[in-house]
């Protein structure tokens, strides 16, 4: 398999409301709307986020976002009315979680402090 790109795909009951919420979370509007039931953000060259209100495309999910400065993201989101949960210290990263309006779990994490163990 020669993967070119991967998208996290989340189902939403109200695409317009989810688009507004994720625009705040990600700090910018989506990059494209390939169809009426789908919006997507190109987050980096090999990955992105898709939101859809079609259960043929997406399902309830979980998304991890590594961020450079968790405290700065907390302040930015709180300034926009989105509450991030308490810091959760981990073996590799500090995490903080929130749920989007549809109940999808979003975890913000600091970059790993050391490499993960080999599988």
N, CA, C and O atoms as a Tinker XYZ file with bonds, in Angstrom:
   476  protein
     1  N      0.847000   -1.172000    0.000000    73     2
     2  CA     0.000000    0.000000    0.000000    64     1     3
     3  C      0.896000    1.240000    0.000000    63     2     4     5
     4  O      1.777000    1.380000    0.849000    81     3
     5  N      0.670000    2.107000   -0.927000    73     3     6
     6  CA     1.401000    3.357000   -1.012000    64     5     7
     7  C      0.434000    4.499000   -0.696000    63     6     8     9
     8  O     -0.144000    5.101000   -1.601000    81     7
     9  N      0.266000    4.788000    0.591000    73     7    10
    10  CA    -0.695000    5.805000    1.017000    64     9    11
    11  C     -0.242000    7.191000    0.599000    63    10    12    13
    12  O      0.936000    7.530000    0.712000    81    11
    13  N     -1.174000    7.982000    0.119000    73    11    14
    14  CA    -0.896000    9.354000   -0.274000    64    13    15
    15  C     -1.420000   10.360000    0.739000    63    14    16    17
    16  O     -0.815000   11.410000    0.957000    81    15
    17  N     -2.557000   10.029000    1.358000    73    15    18
    18  CA    -3.180000   10.959000    2.299000    64    17    19
    19  C     -4.168000   10.175000    3.151000    63    18    20    21
    20  O     -4.699000    9.150000    2.724000    81    19
    21  N     -4.407000   10.672000    4.363000    73    19    22
    22  CA    -5.415000   10.072000    5.237000    64    21    23
    23  C     -6.258000   11.198000    5.838000    63    22    24    25
    24  O     -5.740000   12.255000    6.197000    81    23
    25  N     -7.542000   10.956000    5.939000    73    23    26
    26  CA    -8.466000   11.909000    6.544000    64    25    27
    27  C     -9.123000   11.276000    7.760000    63    26    28    29
    28  O     -9.510000   10.108000    7.733000    81    27
    29  N     -9.244000   12.052000    8.821000    73    27    30
    30  CA   -10.157000   11.693000    9.897000    64    29    31
    31  C    -11.528000   12.113000    9.408000    63    30    32    33
    32  O    -11.700000   13.225000    8.910000    81    31
    33  N    -12.503000   11.231000    9.546000    73    31    34
    34  CA   -13.836000   11.512000    9.043000    64    33    35
    35  C    -14.831000   11.387000   10.189000    63    34    36    37
    36  O    -14.919000   10.333000   10.820000    81    35
    37  N    -15.577000   12.443000   10.461000    73    35    38
    38  CA   -16.524000   12.459000   11.568000    64    37    39
    39  C    -17.925000   12.749000   11.060000    63    38    40    41
    40  O    -18.119000   13.583000   10.176000    81    39
    41  N    -18.893000   12.055000   11.626000    73    39    42
    42  CA   -20.299000   12.255000   11.286000    64    41    43
    43  C    -20.879000   13.372000   12.153000    63    42    44    45
    44  O    -20.576000   13.477000   13.341000    81    43
    45  N    -21.712000   14.196000   11.539000    73    43    46
    46  CA   -22.367000   15.277000   12.266000    64    45    47
    47  C    -23.849000   15.307000   11.921000    63    46    48    49
    48  O    -24.241000   14.996000   10.796000    81    47
    49  N    -24.661000   15.681000   12.889000    73    47    50
    50  CA   -26.102000   15.796000   12.643000    64    49    51
    51  C    -26.430000   17.083000   11.899000    63    50    52    53
    52  O    -27.377000   17.126000   11.114000    81    51
    53  N    -25.638000   18.145000   12.146000    73    51    54
    54  CA   -25.888000   19.447000   11.544000    64    53    55
    55  C    -24.566000   19.947000   10.957000    63    54    56    57
    56  O    -23.709000   20.456000   11.680000    81    55
    57  N    -24.414000   19.798000    9.663000    73    55    58
    58  CA   -23.145000   20.115000    9.007000    64    57    59
    59  C    -22.776000   21.588000    9.155000    63    58    60    61
    60  O    -21.606000   21.906000    9.367000    81    59
    61  N    -23.737000   22.482000    9.050000    73    59    62
    62  CA   -23.442000   23.906000    9.186000    64    61    63
    63  C    -22.935000   24.246000   10.591000    63    62    64    65
    64  O    -21.971000   24.996000   10.742000    81    63
    65  N    -23.586000   23.693000   11.612000    73    63    66
    66  CA   -23.159000   23.943000   12.994000    64    65    67
    67  C    -21.779000   23.333000   13.243000    63    66    68    69
    68  O    -20.936000   23.954000   13.891000    81    67
    69  N    -21.545000   22.130000   12.734000    73    67    70
    70  CA   -20.239000   21.489000   12.908000    64    69    71
    71  C    -19.147000   22.271000   12.185000    63    70    72    73
    72  O    -18.044000   22.429000   12.709000    81    71
    73  N    -19.448000   22.757000   10.994000    73    71    74
    74  CA   -18.472000   23.561000   10.260000    64    73    75
    75  C    -18.088000   24.808000   11.065000    63    74    76    77
    76  O    -16.912000   25.165000   11.135000    81    75
    77  N    -19.067000   25.461000   11.664000    73    75    78
    78  CA   -18.784000   26.649000   12.474000    64    77    79
    79  C    -17.934000   26.293000   13.689000    63    78    80    81
    80  O    -16.994000   27.017000   14.019000    81    79
    81  N    -18.253000   25.182000   14.360000    73    79    82
    82  CA   -17.528000   24.766000   15.555000    64    81    83
    83  C    -16.090000   24.404000   15.205000    63    82    84    85
    84  O    -15.165000   24.847000   15.886000    81    83
    85  N    -15.884000   23.617000   14.170000    73    83    86
    86  CA   -14.531000   23.212000   13.771000    64    85    87
    87  C    -13.740000   24.376000   13.184000    63    86    88    89
    88  O    -12.511000   24.375000   13.254000    81    87
    89  N    -14.403000   25.350000   12.619000    73    87    90
    90  CA   -13.714000   26.561000   12.164000    64    89    91
    91  C    -13.081000   27.267000   13.355000    63    90    92    93
    92  O    -11.962000   27.770000   13.256000    81    91
    93  N    -13.790000   27.306000   14.482000    73    91    94
    94  CA   -13.223000   27.881000   15.701000    64    93    95
    95  C    -12.088000   26.994000   16.218000    63    94    96    97
    96  O    -11.004000   27.491000   16.521000    81    95
    97  N    -12.332000   25.678000   16.322000    73    95    98
    98  CA   -11.333000   24.761000   16.857000    64    97    99
    99  C    -10.034000   24.841000   16.058000    63    98   100   101
   100  O     -8.952000   24.940000   16.636000    81    99
   101  N    -10.140000   24.797000   14.742000    73    99   102
   102  CA    -8.955000   24.756000   13.887000    64   101   103
   103  C     -8.419000   26.142000   13.538000    63   102   104   105
   104  O     -7.317000   26.262000   13.003000    81   103
   105  N     -9.185000   27.181000   13.832000    73   103   106
   106  CA    -8.722000   28.537000   13.600000    64   105   107
   107  C     -8.815000   29.004000   12.159000    63   106   108   109
   108  O     -8.210000   30.011000   11.791000    81   107
   109  N     -9.571000   28.279000   11.338000    73   107   110
   110  CA    -9.768000   28.691000    9.938000    64   109   111
   111  C    -10.912000   27.908000    9.315000    63   110   112   113
   112  O    -11.306000   26.847000    9.799000    81   111
   113  N    -11.428000   28.459000    8.238000    73   111   114
   114  CA   -12.547000   27.839000    7.523000    64   113   115
   115  C    -12.065000   26.596000    6.775000    63   114   116   117
   116  O    -10.863000   26.441000    6.561000    81   115
   117  N    -12.974000   25.714000    6.377000    73   115   118
   118  CA   -12.563000   24.535000    5.607000    64   117   119
   119  C    -11.993000   24.925000    4.252000    63   118   120   121
   120  O    -12.248000   26.017000    3.743000    81   119
   121  N    -11.223000   24.018000    3.683000    73   119   122
   122  CA   -10.591000   24.266000    2.391000    64   121   123
   123  C    -11.489000   23.922000    1.212000    63   122   124   125
   124  O    -11.371000   24.526000    0.146000    81   123
   125  N    -12.390000   22.950000    1.396000    73   123   126
   126  CA   -13.221000   22.565000    0.257000    64   125   127
   127  C    -14.538000   21.961000    0.717000    63   126   128   129
   128  O    -14.693000   21.549000    1.866000    81   127
   129  N    -15.479000   21.923000   -0.217000    73   127   130
   130  CA   -16.787000   21.309000   -0.018000    64   129   131
   131  C    -17.036000   20.440000   -1.253000    63   130   132   133
   132  O    -17.729000   20.863000   -2.178000    81   131
   133  N    -16.468000   19.213000   -1.271000    73   131   134
   134  CA   -16.583000   18.365000   -2.457000    64   133   135
   135  C    -18.013000   17.973000   -2.820000    63   134   136   137
   136  O    -18.302000   17.671000   -3.978000    81   135
   137  N    -18.902000   17.979000   -1.833000    73   135   138
   138  CA   -20.313000   17.674000   -2.083000    64   137   139
   139  C    -21.145000   18.342000   -1.000000    63   138   140   141
   140  O    -20.601000   18.825000   -0.008000    81   139
   141  N    -22.434000   18.371000   -1.180000    73   139   142
   142  CA   -23.316000   19.054000   -0.218000    64   141   143
   143  C    -23.249000   18.469000    1.189000    63   142   144   145
   144  O    -23.533000   19.164000    2.164000    81   143
   145  N    -22.877000   17.202000    1.297000    73   143   146
   146  CA   -22.867000   16.524000    2.592000    64   145   147
   147  C    -21.479000   16.439000    3.211000    63   146   148   149
   148  O    -21.282000   15.691000    4.168000    81   147
   149  N    -20.505000   17.194000    2.683000    73   147   150
   150  CA   -19.115000   17.022000    3.121000    64   149   151
   151  C    -18.328000   18.327000    3.055000    63   150   152   153
   152  O    -18.368000   19.034000    2.049000    81   151
   153  N    -17.611000   18.641000    4.138000    73   151   154
   154  CA   -16.627000   19.726000    4.127000    64   153   155
   155  C    -15.303000   19.126000    4.583000    63   154   156   157
   156  O    -15.274000   18.169000    5.356000    81   155
   157  N    -14.195000   19.710000    4.089000    73   155   158
   158  CA   -12.910000   19.162000    4.517000    64   157   159
   159  C    -11.843000   20.232000    4.662000    63   158   160   161
   160  O    -11.828000   21.248000    3.968000    81   159
   161  N    -10.954000   19.948000    5.602000    73   159   162
   162  CA    -9.792000   20.783000    5.876000    64   161   163
   163  C     -8.560000   19.992000    5.473000    63   162   164   165
   164  O     -8.438000   18.812000    5.801000    81   163
   165  N     -7.650000   20.641000    4.765000    73   163   166
   166  CA    -6.340000   20.067000    4.475000    64   165   167
   167  C     -5.439000   20.524000    5.617000    63   166   168   169
   168  O     -4.996000   21.673000    5.633000    81   167
   169  N     -5.166000   19.642000    6.569000    73   167   170
   170  CA    -4.425000   20.037000    7.763000    64   169   171
   171  C     -2.916000   20.023000    7.541000    63   170   172   173
   172  O     -2.189000   20.812000    8.145000    81   171
   173  N     -2.456000   19.144000    6.692000    73   171   174
   174  CA    -1.054000   19.087000    6.280000    64   173   175
   175  C     -1.014000   18.254000    5.008000    63   174   176   177
   176  O     -2.043000   17.733000    4.577000    81   175
   177  N      0.159000   18.124000    4.403000    73   175   178
   178  CA     0.236000   17.490000    3.084000    64   177   179
   179  C     -0.360000   16.089000    3.036000    63   178   180   181
   180  O     -0.968000   15.716000    2.032000    81   179
   181  N     -0.201000   15.314000    4.089000    73   179   182
   182  CA    -0.664000   13.925000    4.047000    64   181   183
   183  C     -1.930000   13.657000    4.854000    63   182   184   185
   184  O     -2.306000   12.496000    5.016000    81   183
   185  N     -2.599000   14.685000    5.365000    73   183   186
   186  CA    -3.769000   14.400000    6.165000    64   185   187
   187  C     -4.716000   15.566000    6.316000    63   186   188   189
   188  O     -4.350000   16.729000    6.149000    81   187
   189  N     -5.941000   15.216000    6.634000    73   187   190
   190  CA    -6.945000   16.241000    6.804000    64   189   191
   191  C     -8.117000   15.749000    7.622000    63   190   192   193
   192  O     -8.110000   14.640000    8.157000    81   191
   193  N     -9.125000   16.599000    7.705000    73   191   194
   194  CA   -10.351000   16.320000    8.451000    64   193   195
   195  C    -11.535000   16.465000    7.523000    63   194   196   197
   196  O    -11.648000   17.448000    6.790000    81   195
   197  N    -12.421000   15.479000    7.560000    73   195   198
   198  CA   -13.672000   15.532000    6.802000    64   197   199
   199  C    -14.830000   15.506000    7.793000    63   198   200   201
   200  O    -14.829000   14.710000    8.732000    81   199
   201  N    -15.815000   16.371000    7.586000    73   199   202
   202  CA   -17.063000   16.338000    8.340000    64   201   203
   203  C    -18.175000   16.048000    7.364000    63   202   204   205
   204  O    -18.227000   16.622000    6.277000    81   203
   205  N    -19.068000   15.152000    7.754000    73   203   206
   206  CA   -20.155000   14.792000    6.863000    64   205   207
   207  C    -21.431000   14.563000    7.656000    63   206   208   209
   208  O    -21.392000   14.161000    8.819000    81   207
   209  N    -22.561000   14.823000    7.011000    73   207   210
   210  CA   -23.839000   14.456000    7.617000    64   209   211
   211  C    -24.449000   13.269000    6.891000    63   210   212   213
   212  O    -25.647000   13.015000    7.012000    81   211
   213  N    -23.631000   12.538000    6.134000    73   211   214
   214  CA   -24.062000   11.321000    5.445000    64   213   215
   215  C    -23.425000   10.113000    6.115000    63   214   216   217
   216  O    -22.201000    9.981000    6.108000    81   215
   217  N    -24.235000    9.227000    6.695000    73   215   218
   218  CA   -23.650000    8.071000    7.378000    64   217   219
   219  C    -23.030000    7.076000    6.407000    63   218   220   221
   220  O    -22.445000    6.082000    6.839000    81   219
   221  N    -23.144000    7.319000    5.117000    73   219   222
   222  CA   -22.450000    6.486000    4.138000    64   221   223
   223  C    -20.980000    6.867000    4.044000    63   222   224   225
   224  O    -20.171000    6.093000    3.532000    81   223
   225  N    -20.626000    8.057000    4.535000    73   223   226
   226  CA   -19.254000    8.543000    4.414000    64   225   227
   227  C    -18.500000    8.438000    5.736000    63   226   228   229
   228  O    -17.327000    8.064000    5.745000    81   227
   229  N    -19.138000    8.753000    6.827000    73   227   230
   230  CA   -18.418000    8.849000    8.095000    64   229   231
   231  C    -19.213000    8.233000    9.231000    63   230   232   233
   232  O    -20.406000    7.965000    9.092000    81   231
   233  N    -18.557000    8.013000   10.338000    73   231   234
   234  CA   -19.209000    7.506000   11.532000    64   233   235
   235  C    -18.679000    8.216000   12.753000    63   234   236   237
   236  O    -17.677000    8.926000   12.663000    81   235
   237  N    -19.329000    8.046000   13.905000    73   235   238
   238  CA   -18.859000    8.685000   15.135000    64   237   239
   239  C    -17.403000    8.315000   15.349000    63   238   240   241
   240  O    -16.989000    7.190000   15.065000    81   239
   241  N    -16.636000    9.257000   15.845000    73   239   242
   242  CA   -15.218000    8.978000   15.927000    64   241   243
   243  C    -14.495000    9.718000   17.020000    63   242   244   245
   244  O    -15.079000   10.404000   17.859000    81   243
   245  N    -13.200000    9.545000   16.965000    73   243   246
   246  CA   -12.251000   10.133000   17.890000    64   245   247
   247  C    -11.139000   10.737000   17.053000    63   246   248   249
   248  O    -10.741000   10.169000   16.036000    81   247
   249  N    -10.634000   11.894000   17.483000    73   247   250
   250  CA    -9.539000   12.515000   16.752000    64   249   251
   251  C     -8.510000   13.046000   17.741000    63   250   252   253
   252  O     -8.860000   13.689000   18.731000    81   251
   253  N     -7.233000   12.773000   17.465000    73   251   254
   254  CA    -6.118000   13.332000   18.231000    64   253   255
   255  C     -5.473000   14.416000   17.394000    63   254   256   257
   256  O     -5.232000   14.230000   16.201000    81   255
   257  N     -5.193000   15.549000   18.021000    73   255   258
   258  CA    -4.485000   16.643000   17.371000    64   257   259
   259  C     -3.269000   16.981000   18.220000    63   258   260   261
   260  O     -3.410000   17.400000   19.368000    81   259
   261  N     -2.078000   16.801000   17.663000    73   259   262
   262  CA    -0.868000   17.237000   18.366000    64   261   263
   263  C     -0.703000   18.724000   18.140000    63   262   264   265
   264  O     -0.782000   19.198000   17.007000    81   263
   265  N     -0.472000   19.466000   19.220000    73   263   266
   266  CA    -0.306000   20.916000   19.148000    64   265   267
   267  C      0.997000   21.309000   19.837000    63   266   268   269
   268  O      1.428000   20.654000   20.786000    81   267
   269  N      1.617000   22.378000   19.355000    73   267   270
   270  CA     2.891000   22.825000   19.921000    64   269   271
   271  C      2.747000   23.312000   21.351000    63   270   272   273
   272  O      3.615000   23.049000   22.184000    81   271
   273  N      1.654000   24.025000   21.650000    73   271   274
   274  CA     1.501000   24.683000   22.950000    64   273   275
   275  C      0.070000   24.477000   23.440000    63   274   276   277
   276  O     -0.844000   25.206000   23.054000    81   275
   277  N     -0.107000   23.478000   24.289000    73   275   278
   278  CA    -1.437000   23.132000   24.787000    64   277   279
   279  C     -2.060000   24.285000   25.573000    63   278   280   281
   280  O     -3.256000   24.544000   25.440000    81   279
   281  N     -1.268000   24.979000   26.386000    73   279   282
   282  CA    -1.795000   26.099000   27.178000    64   281   283
   283  C     -2.287000   27.221000   26.265000    63   282   284   285
   284  O     -3.328000   27.822000   26.530000    81   283
   285  N     -1.555000   27.505000   25.205000    73   283   286
   286  CA    -1.973000   28.555000   24.266000    64   285   287
   287  C     -3.262000   28.154000   23.554000    63   286   288   289
   288  O     -4.135000   28.996000   23.344000    81   287
   289  N     -3.393000   26.887000   23.181000    73   287   290
   290  CA    -4.625000   26.425000   22.531000    64   289   291
   291  C     -5.801000   26.501000   23.495000    63   290   292   293
   292  O     -6.910000   26.864000   23.103000    81   291
   293  N     -5.557000   26.159000   24.758000    73   291   294
   294  CA    -6.615000   26.253000   25.776000    64   293   295
   295  C     -7.120000   27.703000   25.859000    63   294   296   297
   296  O     -8.327000   27.943000   25.850000    81   295
   297  N     -6.195000   28.660000   25.941000    73   295   298
   298  CA    -6.577000   30.079000   26.031000    64   297   299
   299  C     -7.335000   30.519000   24.781000    63   298   300   301
   300  O     -8.352000   31.207000   24.873000    81   299
   301  N     -6.833000   30.118000   23.613000    73   299   302
   302  CA    -7.479000   30.505000   22.355000    64   301   303
   303  C     -8.901000   29.961000   22.282000    63   302   304   305
   304  O     -9.832000   30.689000   21.936000    81   303
   305  N     -9.068000   28.681000   22.608000    73   303   306
   306  CA   -10.394000   28.062000   22.538000    64   305   307
   307  C    -11.340000   28.660000   23.576000    63   306   308   309
   308  O    -12.498000   28.940000   23.266000    81   307
   309  N    -10.865000   28.856000   24.786000    73   307   310
   310  CA   -11.718000   29.455000   25.815000    64   309   311
   311  C    -12.146000   30.857000   25.418000    63   310   312   313
   312  O    -13.264000   31.272000   25.725000    81   311
   313  N    -11.272000   31.594000   24.738000    73   311   314
   314  CA   -11.626000   32.918000   24.238000    64   313   315
   315  C    -12.712000   32.881000   23.184000    63   314   316   317
   316  O    -13.379000   33.884000   22.930000    81   315
   317  N    -12.888000   31.717000   22.568000    73   315   318
   318  CA   -13.934000   31.526000   21.558000    64   317   319
   319  C    -15.140000   30.767000   22.106000    63   318   320   321
   320  O    -16.055000   30.426000   21.356000    81   319
   321  N    -15.143000   30.500000   23.427000    73   319   322
   322  CA   -16.292000   29.853000   24.049000    64   321   323
   323  C    -16.266000   28.334000   24.011000    63   322   324   325
   324  O    -17.302000   27.702000   24.217000    81   323
   325  N    -15.109000   27.729000   23.753000    73   323   326
   326  CA   -14.981000   26.266000   23.749000    64   325   327
   327  C    -14.119000   25.862000   24.935000    63   326   328   329
   328  O    -12.964000   26.274000   25.039000    81   327
   329  N    -14.684000   25.053000   25.831000    73   327   330
   330  CA   -13.965000   24.627000   27.036000    64   329   331
   331  C    -13.226000   23.324000   26.785000    63   330   332   333
   332  O    -13.793000   22.352000   26.285000    81   331
   333  N    -11.969000   23.325000   27.136000    73   331   334
   334  CA   -11.118000   22.150000   27.035000    64   333   335
   335  C    -10.983000   21.564000   28.430000    63   334   336   337
   336  O    -10.823000   22.310000   29.396000    81   335
   337  N    -11.045000   20.242000   28.556000    73   335   338
   338  CA   -10.940000   19.606000   29.864000    64   337   339
   339  C     -9.580000   19.827000   30.503000    63   338   340   341
   340  O     -8.671000   20.390000   29.893000    81   339
   341  N     -9.462000   19.373000   31.740000    73   339   342
   342  CA    -8.210000   19.507000   32.482000    64   341   343
   343  C     -7.079000   18.771000   31.777000    63   342   344   345
   344  O     -7.310000   17.830000   31.018000    81   343
   345  N     -5.846000   19.215000   32.041000    73   343   346
   346  CA    -4.679000   18.513000   31.523000    64   345   347
   347  C     -4.634000   17.108000   32.114000    63   346   348   349
   348  O     -4.918000   16.908000   33.295000    81   347
   349  N     -4.277000   16.145000   31.281000    73   347   350
   350  CA    -4.123000   14.756000   31.692000    64   349   351
   351  C     -2.667000   14.377000   31.412000    63   350   352   353
   352  O     -2.299000   14.144000   30.260000    81   351
   353  N     -1.835000   14.315000   32.462000    73   351   354
   354  CA    -0.448000   13.945000   32.223000    64   353   355
   355  C     -0.367000   12.486000   31.772000    63   354   356   357
   356  O     -1.040000   11.614000   32.322000    81   355
   357  N      0.461000   12.241000   30.771000    73   355   358
   358  CA     0.649000   10.887000   30.268000    64   357   359
   359  C      2.115000   10.520000   30.239000    63   358   360   361
   360  O      2.971000   11.331000   30.591000    81   359
   361  N      2.405000    9.309000   29.825000    73   359   362
   362  CA     3.784000    8.846000   29.755000    64   361   363
   363  C      4.578000    9.552000   28.663000    63   362   364   365
   364  O      5.796000    9.693000   28.767000    81   363
   365  N      3.884000    9.994000   27.612000    73   363   366
   366  CA     4.562000   10.596000   26.462000    64   365   367
   367  C      4.128000   12.028000   26.192000    63   366   368   369
   368  O      4.921000   12.832000   25.703000    81   367
   369  N      2.886000   12.356000   26.501000    73   367   370
   370  CA     2.313000   13.663000   26.188000    64   369   371
   371  C      1.380000   14.097000   27.303000    63   370   372   373
   372  O      0.939000   13.288000   28.118000    81   371
   373  N      1.088000   15.384000   27.323000    73   371   374
   374  CA     0.009000   15.899000   28.154000    64   373   375
   375  C     -1.196000   16.051000   27.236000    63   374   376   377
   376  O     -1.085000   16.604000   26.142000    81   375
   377  N     -2.347000   15.559000   27.684000    73   375   378
   378  CA    -3.563000   15.562000   26.887000    64   377   379
   379  C     -4.606000   16.476000   27.515000    63   378   380   381
   380  O     -4.563000   16.747000   28.715000    81   379
   381  N     -5.533000   16.946000   26.704000    73   379   382
   382  CA    -6.732000   17.631000   27.173000    64   381   383
   383  C     -7.826000   17.296000   26.173000    63   382   384   385
   384  O     -7.586000   17.278000   24.966000    81   383
   385  N     -9.025000   17.031000   26.672000    73   383   386
   386  CA   -10.091000   16.545000   25.798000    64   385   387
   387  C    -11.324000   17.429000   25.821000    63   386   388   389
   388  O    -11.565000   18.172000   26.773000    81   387
   389  N    -12.093000   17.330000   24.758000    73   387   390
   390  CA   -13.386000   17.981000   24.650000    64   389   391
   391  C    -14.225000   17.180000   23.669000    63   390   392   393
   392  O    -13.706000   16.337000   22.938000    81   391
   393  N    -15.511000   17.445000   23.659000    73   391   394
   394  CA   -16.412000   16.798000   22.707000    64   393   395
   395  C    -17.000000   17.857000   21.802000    63   394   396   397
   396  O    -17.328000   18.961000   22.237000    81   395
   397  N    -17.130000   17.500000   20.529000    73   395   398
   398  CA   -17.768000   18.426000   19.597000    64   397   399
   399  C    -19.275000   18.373000   19.811000    63   398   400   401
   400  O    -19.740000   17.553000   20.602000    81   399
   401  N    -20.048000   19.205000   19.145000    73   399   402
   402  CA   -21.497000   19.228000   19.378000    64   401   403
   403  C    -22.206000   17.900000   19.106000    63   402   404   405
   404  O    -23.324000   17.699000   19.579000    81   403
   405  N    -21.576000   16.987000   18.350000    73   403   406
   406  CA   -22.179000   15.681000   18.068000    64   405   407
   407  C    -21.661000   14.587000   18.981000    63   406   408   409
   408  O    -22.044000   13.428000   18.822000    81   407
   409  N    -20.801000   14.920000   19.935000    73   407   410
   410  CA   -20.300000   13.943000   20.880000    64   409   411
   411  C    -19.001000   13.268000   20.467000    63   410   412   413
   412  O    -18.504000   12.413000   21.200000    81   411
   413  N    -18.432000   13.625000   19.313000    73   411   414
   414  CA   -17.143000   13.061000   18.925000    64   413   415
   415  C    -16.082000   13.553000   19.904000    63   414   416   417
   416  O    -16.070000   14.728000   20.271000    81   415
   417  N    -15.190000   12.653000   20.329000    73   415   418
   418  CA   -14.151000   12.986000   21.292000    64   417   419
   419  C    -12.932000   13.549000   20.570000    63   418   420   421
   420  O    -12.377000   12.904000   19.681000    81   419
   421  N    -12.519000   14.749000   20.955000    73   419   422
   422  CA   -11.350000   15.404000   20.384000    64   421   423
   423  C    -10.312000   15.507000   21.495000    63   422   424   425
   424  O    -10.601000   16.033000   22.570000    81   423
   425  N     -9.104000   15.008000   21.239000    73   423   426
   426  CA    -8.012000   15.082000   22.198000    64   425   427
   427  C     -6.911000   15.952000   21.623000    63   426   428   429
   428  O     -6.409000   15.687000   20.530000    81   427
   429  N     -6.535000   16.990000   22.358000    73   427   430
   430  CA    -5.362000   17.784000   22.013000    64   429   431
   431  C     -4.218000   17.247000   22.845000    63   430   432   433
   432  O     -4.386000   16.972000   24.033000    81   431
   433  N     -3.052000   17.095000   22.231000    73   431   434
   434  CA    -1.908000   16.514000   22.921000    64   433   435
   435  C     -0.644000   17.268000   22.568000    63   434   436   437
   436  O     -0.483000   17.750000   21.447000    81   435
   437  N      0.257000   17.363000   23.545000    73   435   438
   438  CA     1.572000   17.905000   23.258000    64   437   439
   439  C      2.338000   16.856000   22.448000    63   438   440   441
   440  O      2.043000   15.666000   22.555000    81   439
   441  N      3.306000   17.273000   21.648000    73   439   442
   442  CA     4.101000   16.275000   20.929000    64   441   443
   443  C      4.752000   15.304000   21.913000    63   442   444   445
   444  O      5.101000   15.701000   23.025000    81   443
   445  N      4.920000   14.053000   21.528000    73   443   446
   446  CA     5.519000   13.071000   22.439000    64   445   447
   447  C      6.898000   13.539000   22.929000    63   446   448   449
   448  O      7.715000   14.032000   22.151000    81   447
   449  N      7.133000   13.374000   24.230000    73   447   450
   450  CA     8.390000   13.786000   24.834000    64   449   451
   451  C      9.533000   12.831000   24.466000    63   450   452   453
   452  O     10.706000   13.201000   24.527000    81   451
   453  N      9.185000   11.633000   24.093000    73   451   454
   454  CA    10.184000   10.640000   23.674000    64   453   455
   455  C      9.516000    9.699000   22.671000    63   454   456   457
   456  O      8.289000    9.669000   22.585000    81   455
   457  N     10.289000    8.941000   21.924000    73   455   458
   458  CA     9.688000    8.036000   20.929000    64   457   459
   459  C      8.817000    6.967000   21.585000    63   458   460   461
   460  O      9.086000    6.512000   22.697000    81   459
   461  N      7.769000    6.583000   20.863000    73   459   462
   462  CA     6.932000    5.469000   21.316000    64   461   463
   463  C      7.723000    4.173000   21.193000    63   462   464   465
   464  O      8.615000    4.073000   20.351000    81   463
   465  N      7.406000    3.170000   22.029000    73   463   466
   466  CA     8.101000    1.876000   21.905000    64   465   467
   467  C      7.788000    1.229000   20.544000    63   466   468   469
   468  O      6.717000    1.438000   19.973000    81   467
   469  N      8.718000    0.465000   20.058000    73   467   470
   470  CA     8.520000   -0.276000   18.814000    64   469   471
   471  C      7.367000   -1.275000   18.983000    63   470   472   473
   472  O      7.162000   -1.814000   20.071000    81   471
   473  N      6.631000   -1.512000   17.921000    73   471   474
   474  CA     5.513000   -2.465000   17.956000    64   473   475
   475  C      6.047000   -3.888000   17.930000    63   474   476
   476  O      5.267000   -4.841000   17.953000    81   475
